[in-house]
């Protein structure tokens, strides 16, 4: 109860986050709790999930808070991908009491998440959906070709150099009569889409009697403002709880999330920002642009963002997370109860990147290939990450009123055993860019690469807490 709190706790209710068209639970929390800072950095699909800060930033490793979902510590990535419709409540622990009970992992606060459970009664079915449109919030408004050329000339004259563009060239740039030599391109408009769709479908069913249940399934699809990129996310959650008499309650919590991300080419925002309006995107004969301001520029031609998206290969990422938990509580007496939780988490991530072999760009003026713009050989890099975590918790709670005195004591233990492994392999010189399997590359030693890592961690802790109040006025924890 709030009146009995000795620490700083804020509670976020479901109504404050449901119905928001966001890419993650993290972004849905923006602006709903004082002292909770959500930084939503822009990025391509899969990289725009946001981050949370509760107690400022520090240098003790990560400044991220600890996330605990239904009593199970999870990563920030797992928290981000929880569907807001599955959340019953979120409590934000801010002060030293958080780290007192959770240890050094809670140095920057704790977010306690409780997911929905079934209630007594007939089955209730709920369906929620939304469709949204994303658009750039802000794009730099760069100068056109004529203004750009004018300022470049002024800069050179002020530096004691000759103007880059002659009066005749300035006249051509102004009237736009030779777009194959002196174009007027807005590269942000050429590369980015004006809008991209985002949609979500969620269906859940809950109810029960002695056995209560909540089952939910969600599909989320997000297109990118960058052509060729898209994200699909599938999530499933099932919470059950059953009473065996008046003293024993057993429950299960199961969640599964799969995320598929596809990306075409090798787009770079840095390359996009370096493009100038006088660089040709495509010439009138269909070839990729090789001319900038009437002269051939191999560097800008090679880094043409449209060419990088269309011809530089592809990337796929598949991320799967399964968390299963069994919990039981037994009431030994009216004052004493025990509770246990056992959970298992499995994480798999497959990440494949294919860099195409790309033909050289043709010099528009001489019709000869520009050898420096050729990309060879092609290369496939395949990486697999996996981790497994077993966690066991057991604790006992004693609660008693003695007239004006109230006492509550809790003591428990927690054990975690986790292992992490990644394996990476690469091959070059595939006979075709269409071969996307690692065994299609060259067997020569100079075309082979590999990397890997295996690490294990075990974590054991004991913890306890005492709460005492006198006459409902004086509180001690």
N, C-alpha and C positions, 0 to 999 in steps of 0.2 A: 504494500500500500504506500502511496506517495507520502502520507503523513508520517510513516515510519522509516523513510529513507535517510540514511546518513551519507550517502554518496550522490554523485551527479549522474542522473540517468534521464534520458529523453526517450519517449516511446513514440514510434511511428505506426500509425494504424493503416489498415489496408485501403481505406477510402482515399488516403492521401496519395497513393501511388497507382491505383488501378485506373485503367482507361487511358494512360499516357502512351502516346506513340513514340516510344524510345527504343534504342537498340539494345539496352541492357537494364538490369535492375539498378545498377550503379547510377546511370543517368536519370532513372526515374526518381531518385532520392534528391535530386538537385532542388534546393530551396525549401525543403520540408522540415528541416530540423536545425535549430540554432547551434552553431559551433561545428556543424558537419559540412565540410567543404568538398564539393564534387567538381573535379576538373575534367571537362569534356573536351579533350583535344581533338581537332579534326584529323581525319585519316581515311584511308580506303576501307571498304567493308571488312569487318573483322578486327580493325585496329581503332575503332571509334567507340570503345566500350566504356571509357571514362575511368577515373581513379578517385579514391576517397582519402581524405585526410581529416583526422579528428583533433589531434593535439599538436598541430604544427609539424614542422619538419626537423629532423635530427640527423646525426651521422652514425647511429647505431644500426648499420645495415639499412634495411628498408624502413620507410616512414609509414608503411601501410598498417592499418589496424588489424587486429585478429578477428577473423570471421568464424562464428560458431553457428551451425545450422542444426536445429533439433538436437543440441548437445554434442555435435561432432565438429571439430575444427576442420575447416576447408580452406582452400586457396582463394585469393582474390578473383582468379579466373572462374572458379566454380561459382562464387557468389554472383559475379556479373551475369552469368547465364541462367540464373534462377528466374523463372517466369513470375512477374509481379502478381499475376492472378492466383498463384499458389501460396502466397505469403499471407499469414494471419496477422503477424505483428513483428516489428523490429525494435529492439531496445539498444540504445547507444550508451555505452559506459565510457565516461570521459576522464574520471579522476583517478587518484592512486588506488582506490579500491579495486579497480579493474585489474591492474597489474599485481595487486596483492594476492588475488585468488588465481589468476591465470599465468602469472610469472612474467618473465622478460619478453615473451612473445606479444604481450599486451601493453608494451611500453607506449604505444601510440593509440590506445583505446581499444574497445571491443564492440563489435556489432553482433548482437544475439538475434538470430532469426528463428521464428517459430512458423512452420508451414501449417497449412490448414488440415484439420482432422474432420472425420465424419461426426454427425450428431444423431441422436436418437430420432427416429421417425422414418417416413417413407423416403424412397430414393428421390433426390432432387437433381435434375440435369440442368446444367448451365452452359450456354454457348456465347462466346464473345469474339468479335472480329473487328478489325479496323483496316482501313486502307489509307496510306499517307503518301505524300509527294515531297521529296527532298529537293532543295534548290540551294545553290551557293549563297551563303549569308553575305559574303563580301569577296569580291575579286579586284585586284589592283586595276586601276583605270590608267593604262599606259598611253603614251602619246602615239599618234599616227605617224606614218612614214615621213611626211613633209616636216612636221615639227621635230621629229627625231633627227632628221638629216640637218635641219637648221641649227639645232643645238650642238650637234657633233662638229659642224663646221666652226661655230663660234668657239667651242672649246679648243680646237686645234689652233685657231688664229690667236686666241689668248695665250696659248702656250708657245707662241712663236713658230708654229708650223703652218703648212699649207692646208687649205680646206680639202676635205676628202671628196666632196661632191662639187662638180663644176656648175656654173649657172645653167648650162644646157641640161645637165642631169637633174638639177633642182626643178626645172620646168617640166621634165618628164615625170618626176616623182609627184609633182603637184597635180598634173592632169591625169595621171594614172593610165597613160596610153600604152605602156609596155609592162604588163604584169609578170611576164616571164623573166624580166630583169629587175624591175623596180616595183614590187608588189606593195600592198598596204594591208598587212595581216594583223588581226587581233588573235594571238595565239591561244589565249584563254577561251575565246569563243570557238576556235577551231577544234580544240581538244576536249573541253568539258561539255557534257550534255547540259541542256537547260534544266532538266529535271530527271529524277530517278524515283521509281516507286518503292514502297515499303509496305508489306502487308503481314497480318498475323491472324491465325485462327486458333482458338482455344476452346476445348470442350472438357467439361468435368462432370462427375457424378458423385454424389455423397449421400450418406444415410446410414441406417442400421439400427440395431437394438443392443443385444449383448455384444455383438460384433459391429463396430462402427468403422466406416471406410470412407476414404476420399481418393478418387482416381482422376488424374488430369493428363491430357495430351495437348501439345502445342506445336504448331508449324509456323515458322517465321521465315519470310523471304525478303531480302534486301538487294536491290540493284544499286550499282555504283554510278556516280557522276562521271567516272572514267570508263569509257567503252571497254567491254570485254571482261568486266569483273562482276561477280555476283556471290551472294551468301545464302545458303539454306540451313536452317537450324531446326532440328526435331528434338523435342523434349517430352519425357514421360515421368510421372510421379504417382506413386501409390502409397498411401498411409493407412494402416489398419490398426485397430485397437480392440481388444476383447477382455471382458471381465470374467474371471473364474471365481465365482463367489464374491464376497464382499472385501476380501483382503488382497487377492492377486489380480494384477492387470498386466497383460502382455501386449506389446505393440511392435509393428514393423514399419520401417521407412525405406522405400526404394525409389531411386531416381536414376534416370538415364538421359544423357544429352549427347546428341551427335551434331556436328557442325561441318558443313562442306563449303569450301571456298575455292572459287576458280578465278584465275587472273590470266588475261591474254597479254603477251609481250612482256616488256620490261620498262614500264613507264617510270620516269623520274621527274619529280617536281623541280629539282634543281635544273635539269635540262630545259624544262618549260620556262622557268624564270630567266634563263639566259638567252632565249630566242628574241630576236628583234623584228620589228614590223617589215623590214626590207628583206627578210629571208623568205624565199619561195617555199611553200609547202609542197605543191605538186605543179609541174609545168604543164603547159597546154597539150603536150604530146603524151601525157600520162606518167612520165617518169617522175621519180622523187626529186624534190627541189635540191639543186646544187649551187644556186646563185644567191648571193646576198649583195644587194646594192650594185648590181651590174657586174660583179666579179664572183668567181667561183670561191666558195669557202668550204673546204672539206670538213672542218670541225663542226660547224653549224649543220651541215648536211648530214653528218653521221649521227648527230644528237637530235635530229628531227623527232619530236615526241610522237607524231602520227606514225612515222615509220617504226619507231620502237614498239608501239602498241601492235601494229599490224604484222611485223615480221620477226620480232626478236624472241619468239618462243612462247612458253606458257608456264603456269605454276598451278598446282592443286594442293590443297591442304584438307585433311580429314582428321577431325578431333572427336574422340569418344571418351566419355566419363561415366562410370557406373559407381553408384554408392548404395550399399545395402546395409541396413542396421536392424538389430533386434534388441528390444529393450523390455525390461520387466521390473515391476515394483511390487513389493510385498509389505503389507502393513502388519508388523509383529504385534503391536498393541496400538491403543489410541494415541500414544505419544511417540512411538518409535516405528520407523519405516526404513526399508533398505531398497536400493535401486541399482540396477546394472544395465550397462549398454555395451554391446559389441558391434563393431562396424567394420566393413571392408570396402576399400576404394580401389578401383582399377582405372588407370588412365592410359590411353593410347593415342599417339599422334603420328600420322604419316604425312610427309612433306616432300613433294617431288617438284623439281624445277628443271625445265629443258631450255637450254640456250641454243637457238637455231644457228645453223650456218647460213649466212646472209650474203647474197651477191653484192658486188660493189655498185655504187650509184654511178650513173652515166653523167659525164660532164655535158651539160646542156649546150655549151658553146662549141666544144670540139667533138662531141659525140663519142668520146673515149671514156672507158671506165676509170674511176678514181680509186686506185688500188687500196688506199688507206681506209676506205669505207667498207671494205670487205671484212666480214666476221667469220673466222674459221679457227679451229674445227668446232662442230657442234658438241654439246656436252649435256649429259643428264646427271643430276645429283639427286639421290634418293636418301631420305633420312627417316628413321623410325625412332620415336621416343616412347617409352613406357614406364609406368611406375605403379607400385602396389603398396597399399598402406593398411595394416591391421591395427585396430585400436580397441582396447578393453578398458571399461570404466566400472568402478563399484564404489558406492558411498552410502552412508547411513545418516539419517536425520532424526534428531530428538527435539520435540517441541512440547513445551509445558507452561501452563499458567499457574502461578502460586499467589493468589490474591492480587495485589498490586504489581507483582513481579511477573515478568514474561521472559522465558529463556528458550533460545533455539540454538542447537549445536549441530554442526555437520562435519563429517570427516570422510575422506575418500582417497582412492588411488587411481592412477591412470597409466596405462602402458601403450606405447605406440612402437610399431616396427614397420619401417618403410624401406623400399629399395627403388632405385632409379637407374635406368639404363638407356643409352642411345647408341645407335649404330648408323653410320653414314657410309655410303658407297657412291662412287662417281666413275663414269666412263666418257671418253671422248671419241670423236671420229666415227659417228654413226653413218651408215651408207645413205640414210635418208632422214630428213627432219620428221618424217611421219612415224618413225620407230620410237615408241615411248617406253620401252622396256630395257632394263639395265643390261641384259645379255645381248642386246643388239649392237653394243659399242665394240670398239677395238679391244683385242686381248693384249696388245703390246703394253709393256710395263710403263712406258711414259704416258700412256693414256688411262691408267688406272689410279684411283685414289680411294682412301678409306680413313675412317676415324671412328672412335668409340669411347665409351665411358661406362663404368659401373660403380655405383656407390650405395652404401647401406647406412641406415641410421636407426638407432634404438633410443627411445625416450621413456623415462620412468619418473613419475612424480607422485608425491603425497601432498595432500592439502587439507585444510580445515578452516572452519569459520564459526565464530560465536556471536550471537546477537542477544542483547539484553536491553530491556526497557523497564523503567519504573513509573508506574502510574500513567503510562502512555505519554509522558512528557520528557523524560530523560532517556536518551538513546545511546547505546554503546555497541560498537561493532569491532 
